[in-house]
């Protein structure tokens, strides 16, 4: 399954934003049993001795070039996302040793007094905001976002949300479906839970939790994890109602953690759990991926877990199989999009007629493959259409016309090949 996605923000007119998610599935491992992180060391050594908040504003692409990383026991590292809301990428020339805590979790929704609206929690870096509660409650943001309803739907990422049926947890296949791939190439964060629209007398709608963030750590020599890395989803707000019931927003899905090194060791913990939306609903878990020649990690993992020896770190143009949405309704999409629904990268005229043509550029995708374009509104069902790509194997395009609904949401493109 190849995968590319952009976001859309449809106000009075069509507006579009991109999320830059061209998934790669064709990789080549190096011959030598040594990973090269690609770090130039320009950010020096990262050795925090006290709790540290990393403001990512001065790294708009989220990439840090360290010589080494050492986080001692008792020290917690958290993040303020940059304007592009990129994931965190640590490229390390030598060793990355973590005895403390690295936390990229999404925020819980804000709790408000009875009768007021709940504000959705912010996502961790690379994750997505939860929906707001209220009469005009909104769905969460992100490709697996929960929709707004009486009790906001929980979000998905590595797996479906779940609910407690009185005796066991049951997969909620009516919720948002999982997305992404287990390689975490490129890496992406969790989605926001939906806001609650349960606003009967004396009852304000609860907000949705933010999605967990995303971090890629690549170290040339070793990664030693004895502490923890957490990218959990935030919980939804439960607002008490005057008649004795509750109004609850959906939980944000867990984010993603990928570790790449020549050797990965330790007995620490990696968590990408989904946020609770009540005692009976929980969002989907995020993804965890370990890539190394020597894997001796014996710690715990709470997430959809895979491991292997896949050493593509930051994909380059033309490497592997790629899908990229390059224009919507004739409006070109920037190769470096803002990735924020509040700041669309292209705006279509309100007079734009349906269906809207969407151009998908393909690299190393067999010709005449079925390219499916889907639109997932914040509120409402997903709509899809497909076309076939033409050109050359190195560069082909597919133009897919789709009836695009108004209202915020996401556009994404997928294809399945035999690779």
N, C-alpha and C positions, 0 to 999 in steps of 0.2 A: 504494500500500500504506500503510494507516494502521497504527499500531503503538503498543501500550501494554503495559507489563510490570510485574509485581510479583515479588518473591522469596518463597520459602517455606522454612520450616525445620521439618521434620517430625521430632519426636523420638518419645516414646512416643505422643504425640497429634499431631493436626494443629496446626501453628502457621504463621503467615503473616507475611511482611514485605513492604513495598512498596518499589519502586525508583523510582517517579515518572517514568515515561517515556512521556508522551502525545505521540506524534509529530504534528507539524503539517505539512500539505502545501498549504494555501491561504494565500498571502501577498500583500501589496500593497506595492510599492516606492514610496518617496516621490517626489513630483514634482520637488523640488529636488535637484540633483546634489550634495548634501551630507549625509553621514551624521551623525546625532545619536546618540552613544553612550549618552546618558541619564545620564552620570556627574554626580554633584553635587559632586565634588571633595573629599568629606569625609575621604579618606585622604591628601590632599596629594599631593606629588610623590614618586615612587618612583625614587630615584637611588642604588642601592647602589654603593659604591666598592670593596668587598671581597667575597669569596665570602659569600653570604647564604642562610641557611635560613629560609624563611617558615613560621612556625608558624601554621596556619590555625585554631587553637582559638578565637581571638577573632572569627572570621568564620564563624559556623555555617552560613551559606548559601553561603559560598565567593565572595561578590561583593565586589570591591575597587573603590572609587570614587576614582580617581586624577585629578589635574590633568594630569600628564604622566608618562611612563616613559622612563628613559634608563639602559641597562645597558651599561657600557663594555667594551671588549675585555679579556679576561683574567678577567672576573668571571662566576661561575657562580651561578645562583639555583636552589635546590631547595626542596622543600616537605615539611612534616609534615602529613598529612591531618587534617581536623577530625573530630569524633565522628560526624558524619553522612556522612563520606566523600564530600563533594560534589566535583564538578569545580571547577577554578579559573576564575573569571571576572574579567577586568580590564576595567573601563569607564574610558576615558581621555578627558578633555575636549579635549586637543589632540593631540600627537604621541606615538607609541610608537616609540622607536629602540632597537634591540637589536644591539649589536656583540659581546656576550658570549654566554653560554649559558643557556638556560632548560631545566631538566631535570625531567620528570615521569615518568620511566621506572619500570616495575615492578621489584621486587627479584628477583634470582636466588634460587632455593631454597637453603636452608642445606646445606652439605656436612657429612657426618658420617662418623666412622670406620666401617670395615667392620663389619657386623652391627648397626648402630644405624639408627634411623628417620630419614628426611629430612623436614624441616619445610618446607612450602610458603612461597614468597616472598610478601611483601605487595605489593599493587597500588599504583601511584601514585595521587594524589588523583583520585577518581572511578573508579579501576580496581578490580580484584577480586583476592582472594588465590588463590594456587595451592593445590592439594590436598597433603595430607601423604602420605608414603609409608609402607608397612608392611603387615603381614598384613591389617589392617583399613584399608587405604589409602583416601583420600577423593578425590573428584573436585574440580576447581577450582570457584570461585564465579564468578557472572556468567552472562549469557544465552548466551554462546558457549563456556562452560567445557568443558575437556577432562575426560573421564571417567577413572576409575581403572582400570587394567588392568596386565598384566605389565610393560609400559613405558607410563607414563601418556600418555594422548592429549594432543596439543597443542591449544591453544584457537583459536577463530576470532573475528573481528570483521568487518573490511571484506571479507575473502575467506576461503576455506577454508585449513586447514593444508596443508602439502605434505611429500612425502618424496622422497628420492633413490633412483631405481631402478637405479643403477649407471651411467646415462648422461645422465639429465636429471631435473629436478624435476617431480613428478607431483602433481596436486591430489588430496588425500585426502578424497574425498566421503563416506567412512565416518565422518569426524570430525564435530565440531559445525559447524552451518551458519552462514553470515554473518548478521548482524543489524544493526538500525539503518537509517538512511537517509543519502543522500549530502549532504543539507542540514545534517546535524548539529544539528537542532533537535528536541528539546533535545539537548545534547551529553552523551555518555556515554563511559566509559573501556573499556579492554580487559578480557578475561576471563582467569581463572587456568588454568594447565595442570593436568592430572590427576596425582595421585600414583601411584607405581608400587606394584603389589602383588606384585612379584617378590621373594619373601622365602624362597627355598630356603636350603639350608644355607649358613651363613656369608655371607649376602647380605641386606642391609637395603634396603628400598624407597626409591628416590629421590623427593624432593619436586618439585612442580610450580612453575614460575615465576609471578610475579605479573603481572597485566595492566598495560599502560601506562596512565598517567593521562590526564586530559582537560583542555584549556585553551581558553577562548574569550577572545580579545582583540578589543575593539571600541574604535576610536579615531576621534574626530570628524574630525580633519584627515588624518593619515597614519600608516601603519605602515611602518617602514623596517627590514628584516631583513637584516643583514649577518653576523650570527653564526648561531646555531642554536637551534632549539626541538626537543627530543627527548621523545617519549612512547613509548619502545620497551618491548616486553614483556621480562620477565625470563626467563632460561634455567632449565631444569630441572636438578636434581642428577643426576650420574652417580655411582653408588656401586659400587665394584669388588666383585666376588663372589669367594668363596674358590675356585671352580672355574675362574676365569680369565675369566668373562664380566662383564657389567655390568648394573646395574638403573638405569633412567633415568626421571625424571619428565618430564612434558610441559612445553613452553614456554608462557609466557603470551602472549596476543595483543597486538599493538600497540594503543596508545590512540588519541586523536583530538586534532586541532589545528584550530581554526577562527579565521580572521582576518577581521574586518569593518572596513572603513574607506572613506573617500572615495577614498584612493589607497594602493596597496600597492606598494612598491618594494624593491629590494635584490637581492643575489646570494648570500644565505645558504643555509641548509639546514633542512629540516623532516623529521624522522624519526619514523615510527610503525611500525617494523619489528617482526615477531614474534620471540619468543625461541626460541633453539635448545633442542631436547630431546635432541639428540645430533648428531653430524655428518650424520646422515641424515634428521632430522625438523626441521621448523621451523613455528612457529605462524603463523596468519594475520596479515597486515598490518592496521594500523588505518586510520583515515580522515583525510584532510586536505581542508579546504574553504577557499577564498578567495572573499570577496564584496567587490566594490569597483566604483566607477564607472570608475576608472583602474587598470589592472593592468599593472605594469611589473616584476613579480618574475621574475628570470631565474635564480634559484638552483635547487638540487636538492631533490627530494621523494622520499622512500621511504615510500610508503603508497598507498592507494586514493584517487586525487586527482580532485577536481572543482572547478570555479570558476564563478562567475556574479555576479548582482547581486541577491541575496536579503537584504533588510535587516531582517528580523525578528531581534532580538537575544535578548531574554528573552521568551518567549511569555507572554501574559496570558490569564486565564480567558475563554473564549468566542471567542478569536481563532483563526481557521482551524478545521480539522477536528481533533477530539480524541477519544481513547479513554482512559477512566480506569477501572481496576478499583476499585470502591467498597465491595464487601463480598465475603467468602468464608465460606460456611456460616453466614450471618446475622451475622457479626462485621464491623463497619464498619472500613474501612481509613483511616487518618489521611491527610489531604491533604498532610501534611508528614512522611512516614515516615522511620524511622531508616535504612532501606536497608541493614541489616546482618543477615546470616543468624544471627549469634550473638545478636542482640537483636530477636526477632520483634515485629512491631507488633500482632498479634492471635493468640490461642491458642484453638484449637478443642478441645472435649472429646475425650478418647480414645474416647468412645462415639459420636462423630459417625459416622453411617452414610454409605456411598457410595450413589449419586453425591452429590457436594457441589455445591450451587448457588453460582455465581459471578455477581455482578451487575456488568455493564459499563455505565457511563454514557457516552453519545455526544453530541458537540456538532458540528453541521454535517455529520452523516453521513446520507445519504439513507435514508429509512425502508425497512424490510424488507431492509436490507443484511445479508449473512451475516457475523456476528461470530464469529470462531474463537478459542476459548480453548485454550491448550496448557499442559501441565505437563511441564517438563523436569527429571526427578530428577537429583541429582548422579550417581547410578549407575543406569543403565537407559535404556530407550527413551522417547522423547517420546510422550505420549498427548494426543489432541485431541478436542474436541467443538465444536459450533457452535449458534447460535441466531440469531434475527432481531430487530432493534431496532424498537421501537414507541414512539410518542409524537409529538413534533414535531421539525422539522428542528433547531430551536435546542436542544432537550433531549429525548433519547430514551434508552431503556435496553434492554438485552438480558440475560436471565437464562439462563445456560448451565450445565447440570448435567454434571459430569465425574467420572469415577472417579479420585480423587486417590491416587497411591501414597504410601506412607510413606517417610520418608527425606528429606534435604535436597534442595532444588531450586528451580526458578523457575516462576512462572505468568506467562504473557503473553497478550495479546489482540491480534488483528490483524483488519483488514478491507481489502478492495480495492474502490475506487469508480472512477468515470470521471473524477474531478476531476484 
